[in-house]
């Protein structure tokens, strides 16, 4: 794959994920006290900031890795996202459906990008 195309896709991937996260954080903080640490939704959003976004960076940097390493990193990432969805559903928060929807969209985007780039890599 052309190096410029790969750089563009990496930047697009990260920008899309950051935009989705910021949208979810904005929606969640606008409907409740901002930075109320006891709220499960806010804790979930900060978990996403501290864990999921760095993992996304690892996945996008890992695109120069072999196909097996890409699949391993993306599987770990999808497992974390699934765990977050389960936690949000278990909290029974009034906005858990919104966070779940955002995470489902992330899973679809990640699966699409990683699969597409992994097939073009080899």
N, C-alpha and C positions, 0 to 999 in steps of 0.2 A: 504494500500500500504506500502511496505517496506520503512522504513525511509531513508535508503541509496539511494534507487532508487529515492525517492522524492527529496533528496538533489542534486543528479546528474542531474535530470531533471530541477530543479530550476537553477543550475549553467549553464547548457546547454542553457536554455531559455535566460538568461541574456547575456551570451557570444555571442550567435547568434545575438541578437538584437544590442549589442554594435558593433559587427563586421559589420553589415549592415549599421548602422549609420556612422561609421568611413569610410566605403567605399564611401558612398554618400557624406560625407564631403570632402574626398580626391578628388573625381571626380569633385565636384563643385569648390573647391578652386584651383585645378590645371588648370582650364580653365578660371579663372578670377583672379583678384587681391585677394590675401589672406586677409581675415578679412576686406573686403570692406563692411562696415555696411549698406550702402545704397542699396546693392544688395538684391533683394527679396529672392533669393535662399539661400544666406548666412544667412539671418534673419530666414528663414524657418529651416535651419540646427541648428541654435542656439536655436530656439524655441523647436526643437526636443530634444536637449541636456538638456534644462532647465525644460521641462514639460513632454515629453513623456518617457524619460528614468527613471525618478523617479516614474512615474506611472507604468512602467513595473516592477520596483522593488516592488511596492505595490502589484501588481497583483501576482507576484511570492511568496512574503511573505504571501499574503492572501490565498495561497493554503491550509493553515491549517484551513481556515475559512469554514463556511458552504457553501453548493452549491449555495445558493441564493446570498451570499456576493461575491462569486467568479464571478457569472454571472453579478452582479451589477458593480463590478470593471472593468471587461472586457468590458462591454457595454460602460461604461464611456470612457475607453481607446480607443475603436474602434470609438466612436463618435469624440474624439479629432483627431484621425488619419484621419478620413473622412473630418473633417473641414480643416486640413492641406492640404489634396489633393485638395479640392475645392479652397483654397487660392492659391496654386501653379499654378493651371490651370488658375485662374483669372489673375495672374500676367503676363501670356503670355511670360514667360521667355524662352529663347532658350533651357534651360535644364529642363524646368518644366516637360517634359515627363519622364525624368530620375528619378526625385524626386518622381513623381507620381508612377512610376513603383516600386521604392524602398518601398514606403508606402503601395502599394498594397501587395507586398511580406510580409511586416510586418503584415498587417491585416490577411493574410492567416496563417502565422506562429502563431500569437497570438490566432486566433480562434482555430487552431488545438491543440495547447498545452493546452489551458484552457479547451476546450471541453474534451480532452482526460483525463486530470488530474481530472476534475470535475466528470466524469463518474467513474473513479477509486476510487475517494474519498468516494462516497456513495454506 
